[in-house]
Amino acid sequence: MIDTGILTVHIVDDDPAVRDSLSLLLSLRGHRTATFNSAESLLAAVSRASTGCVIADLRMPGMDGLALQRELLARGIGMPVIIITGHGDVGSAREAFRNAAVDFLEKPFDENGPSDAVEAAFARERARLAETLTRRAREERLASLTPRERDVLQEVVTGLHNKEVARKLAISPRTVEVHKARIMAKLGARNLADLIRVAEPE
């Protein structure tokens, strides 16, 4: 179950001074934070249900920030990532952004850099969570259909009229109408356009 409540900033850095200063700065801006001294310790603590964002140092013993970013993607953990570094280079920044990093911040940070990046990350995260909830609601509505209702829906969204659907499924047009009404009620569709949007989202 995805937690859509308060979002958490997961700070990953092997330098305790950086972890503490970032945690304090972001806490003063009203954010909930959690700190980790390695990529491995973060990975042990999060799952696909985790929400918020990740601030990860580029260079750390063991798994570095870019490898962590790739591993989060591989595990289907969708939290946005912000990479921080004291040794920035174009190649690392390019790879970070290629893997959908929100920002690539170089130390020392200016006063607003980390908080601005977190706000951008949280905007992206809220959009992701809203999309996830919409998709799950759609899947649950579709799962409520009977096998015959699914058959009728599949034909209706291709553009067939009731008589054509009836002929193809070897049932009466009246039965098609009944199924269609039930399908629209279960899917919360007001018209054919709504039905198509639910059955065949972009």
Secondary structure, 3 states (H helix, E strand, C coil): CCCCCCCEEEEECCCHHHHHHHHHHHHHCCCEEEEECCHHHHHHHCCCCCCEEEEEECCCCCCCHHHHHHHHHHCCCCCCEEEEECCCCHHHHHHHHHCCCCEEEECCCCCCHHHHHHHHHHHHHHHHHHHHHHHHHHHHHHHCCCHHHHHHHHHHCCCCCHHHHHHHHCCCHHHHHHHHHHHHHHHCCCCHHHHHHHHCCC
